[in-house]
Amino acid sequence: MSRQLEGKHAVIYGAGGSVGGAVARAFAANGARLTLVGRTPATLEATAAAVREVGADVTTSVVDALDAVAVEQHVERTWNERGPIDISFNLTGGNDYVGTPILDVSVAEFTEAVSVAVASNFGTARAAAALMASRGSGVVLMFTATPARSVATLAGAFGLIGAGLEGLTRTMGAELGPQGVRFVCLRSAGSPDSAGLTSAFEAQAEVLGTTAQALRERAEAELPLRRLPSLAAVADAAVFAASDAARALTATTINVTSGVTVD
């Protein structure tokens, strides 16, 4: 069986989370060398241990994605010590207030949430893209969810954050394309086997006076495929987006929402 990322070097931010861990495992299974980045050593090491089981070449680094200088220094050090970076997957952000009634979110909280998410994603994308452009090739991946393009209640600041990251993907993709750097965003409907969606459903259920299971069933009933995309499905889409098979894709978003949003 062919491995789509054979010989590629991928940096994954937020690799200790559910989505980051799934992407790391999929990238490793497809032949990529990995540099896993995050803020929590224990979760990073857990992901690293999982990918080492399939024989992956992997290292971990604790980096604050909001520290632009630290990010740039880490990217340069990784490039010099581990080899050129072919893929950078951004899974950064902070509290987005999903599950909180919008009128209960202060102006300061809302603007900080948007600022943290956009700044961290732009910083990691910019640092990687600068070196990729000097080499003439590379792929930067972003990640959003359905509130970026659909009507959603109790979505907090996430709708604006998601729309902003998809816009950033288009902007950077258009400008860096001539230098050989592709930008692709993945938009998910949320994975039922992820910690993030589970906690979001639980928070929303408390406000709405229902159960997380009922919210999940309602969400899936409204999907054309009648099922939310699993972490494995999202990770498979990431493998494709990062691979040479997607070489004609840039400045765009791949819809991995089981059909709930359109582009």
C-alpha positions in Angstrom: 0.0 0.0 0.0 1.4 3.4 -1.0 2.1 5.9 1.8 1.1 9.4 0.7 3.5 11.3 3.0 6.6 9.2 2.6 9.7 11.2 3.5 7.7 14.3 4.4 8.4 16.2 7.6 5.3 17.5 9.4 5.1 19.9 12.4 1.8 19.5 14.2 0.7 22.2 16.7 -1.8 21.1 19.4 -0.6 17.5 18.9 -1.6 16.5 22.4 -5.4 17.0 21.7 -7.9 14.7 20.1 -7.7 16.0 16.6 -3.9 16.6 16.8 -3.3 13.1 18.0 -5.5 11.6 15.3 -3.7 13.6 12.6 -0.3 12.6 14.0 -1.2 8.9 13.9 -2.5 9.2 10.3 0.5 11.2 9.2 2.9 8.6 10.8 1.0 5.7 9.2 1.5 7.4 5.8 5.3 7.8 6.2 5.8 11.3 7.7 8.4 12.3 10.2 6.8 14.2 13.0 7.6 17.1 15.2 4.8 17.4 17.8 4.3 20.8 19.4 2.0 21.8 22.3 1.9 23.2 25.8 1.4 20.1 27.9 4.3 17.6 28.0 2.2 14.7 29.2 -0.3 14.7 26.3 2.5 15.3 23.8 4.4 12.3 25.0 1.2 10.2 24.9 0.8 11.0 21.2 4.5 10.5 20.5 4.3 7.0 22.2 1.3 6.1 20.0 3.1 7.0 16.8 6.3 5.3 17.8 4.4 2.1 17.9 4.1 2.3 14.1 7.8 3.1 13.7 7.5 6.8 13.2 10.4 9.2 13.6 9.0 11.7 16.1 10.2 14.4 18.5 8.2 16.7 20.9 8.5 20.3 21.8 6.8 22.5 24.4 6.1 25.9 22.8 3.7 28.7 23.6 2.0 29.4 20.2 1.2 33.0 21.4 4.9 33.7 21.8 5.8 34.8 18.2 9.6 34.9 19.0 9.5 31.4 20.6 7.5 30.0 17.6 10.0 31.5 15.1 13.0 30.2 17.0 11.5 26.7 17.3 10.6 26.6 13.6 14.2 27.6 12.6 15.7 25.2 15.1 13.5 22.4 13.9 14.3 23.2 10.2 18.0 23.1 10.9 18.1 20.1 13.2 15.3 17.9 11.7 15.3 19.0 8.1 13.1 21.2 6.0 9.4 21.4 7.1 7.0 20.1 4.4 3.8 20.4 6.4 2.7 22.6 9.2 -0.7 21.8 10.8 -2.1 24.6 13.1 -4.4 23.4 15.9 -4.0 26.4 18.3 -6.3 28.6 20.2 -7.8 29.2 23.6 -11.2 29.6 25.3 -13.8 30.1 22.5 -16.8 30.2 25.0 -18.7 27.5 23.1 -21.8 26.5 25.2 -22.0 30.0 26.8 -25.0 32.2 25.9 -23.6 35.0 23.7 -25.0 37.8 26.0 -23.1 36.2 28.9 -19.8 36.7 27.1 -18.2 40.1 27.8 -16.7 42.3 25.0 -13.3 41.8 26.5 -13.7 38.0 26.7 -15.0 37.8 23.1 -12.3 39.9 21.6 -9.6 38.1 23.5 -10.8 34.7 22.3 -10.7 35.9 18.7 -7.3 37.6 19.1 -5.7 34.6 20.7 -6.9 32.2 18.1 -6.1 34.3 15.1 -2.7 35.5 16.5 -1.6 32.0 17.3 -2.6 30.5 14.0 -1.1 33.4 12.0 2.1 33.2 14.0 2.7 29.5 13.4 1.6 29.8 9.8 3.8 32.8 9.1 6.9 31.2 10.7 6.6 28.0 8.7 5.6 29.7 5.4 8.6 32.0 5.5 11.0 29.1 5.4 8.9 27.1 3.0 8.9 30.0 0.6 12.6 30.2 0.7 12.7 26.5 -0.5 9.8 26.9 -2.9 7.5 24.3 -1.5 5.3 23.4 1.6 1.8 23.0 2.9 0.2 24.9 5.8 -3.1 23.4 7.2 -5.7 25.2 9.3 -8.7 23.7 11.1 -12.2 25.1 11.8 -15.7 23.7 12.4 -19.2 24.3 11.2 -20.0 27.6 13.0 -17.5 29.2 10.6 -20.1 28.9 7.8 -23.4 27.9 9.3 -26.1 29.2 11.7 -25.2 28.0 15.2 -26.4 28.7 18.7 -24.2 28.8 21.8 -21.2 28.9 19.5 -19.5 31.7 21.5 -16.7 33.3 19.6 -16.0 30.3 17.5 -18.0 31.4 14.4 -15.9 34.5 14.0 -12.7 32.6 14.8 -13.5 30.0 12.2 -14.5 32.5 9.5 -11.3 34.4 10.3 -9.1 31.4 9.9 -10.8 30.4 6.6 -10.2 33.9 5.4 -6.6 33.8 6.5 -6.2 30.6 4.5 -7.4 32.3 1.4 -5.3 35.4 2.0 -2.1 33.6 2.7 -2.7 31.0 0.0 -3.2 33.6 -2.7 0.0 35.5 -1.6 2.3 32.6 -1.0 1.1 30.4 -3.9 3.6 31.8 -6.4 6.3 30.9 -4.0 5.2 27.3 -3.9 3.4 27.3 -0.5 -0.1 25.9 -0.3 -2.7 26.8 2.3 -5.6 24.5 3.0 -8.2 24.6 5.8 -10.2 21.6 7.0 -13.7 22.4 8.3 -15.2 19.6 10.5 -18.7 19.1 11.9 -17.0 17.9 15.1 -16.0 14.3 15.8 -18.1 12.2 18.3 -14.9 10.5 19.5 -13.2 13.8 20.3 -12.9 15.4 23.8 -13.7 18.8 22.3 -17.1 17.9 20.8 -18.1 15.9 23.9 -17.4 18.9 26.2 -19.2 21.3 23.8 -22.3 19.1 23.8 -22.2 18.8 27.6 -22.0 22.6 28.0 -24.8 23.2 25.5 -27.0 20.6 27.1 -26.7 22.2 30.5 -27.9 25.5 29.1 -30.7 24.0 27.0 -31.9 21.6 29.6 -31.3 18.5 27.7 -28.6 15.8 27.4 -25.4 15.6 25.4 -26.6 12.4 23.8 -29.9 14.0 22.6 -27.9 16.9 21.1 -25.7 14.5 19.3 -28.6 12.5 17.9 -30.3 15.7 16.8 -27.1 16.9 15.1 -26.6 13.7 13.3 -30.2 13.5 12.2 -29.8 16.8 10.3 -26.7 15.6 8.4 -27.0 14.2 4.9 -24.7 11.3 5.9 -26.5 10.9 9.2 -23.2 10.6 11.1 -20.7 13.1 12.4 -17.1 12.7 10.9 -14.9 10.5 13.1 -11.4 11.6 14.1 -10.1 9.1 11.6 -12.2 10.6 8.8 -10.9 14.1 9.6 -7.3 12.8 9.8 -7.6 11.0 6.4 -8.7 14.3 4.9 -5.7 16.0 6.4 -3.4 13.4 4.9 -4.9 14.1 1.5 -4.7 17.9 1.9 -1.0 17.6 2.9 -0.1 15.2 0.1 1.0 15.7 -3.5 -2.4 14.4 -4.6 -3.8 17.7 -3.5 -1.1 19.7 -5.3 -3.8 21.8 -7.2 -5.5 22.9 -4.0 -4.7 26.1 -2.2 -6.5 29.1 -0.6 -9.5 26.9 0.0 -11.3 24.9 2.7 -12.1 21.2 2.5 -15.6 20.5 3.8 -15.4 17.5 6.2 -18.8 18.2 7.8 -20.8 15.2 6.5 -22.6 17.7 4.3 -23.9 20.2 6.9 -22.2 23.2 5.3 -21.7 24.2 1.6 -19.0 26.3 -0.1 
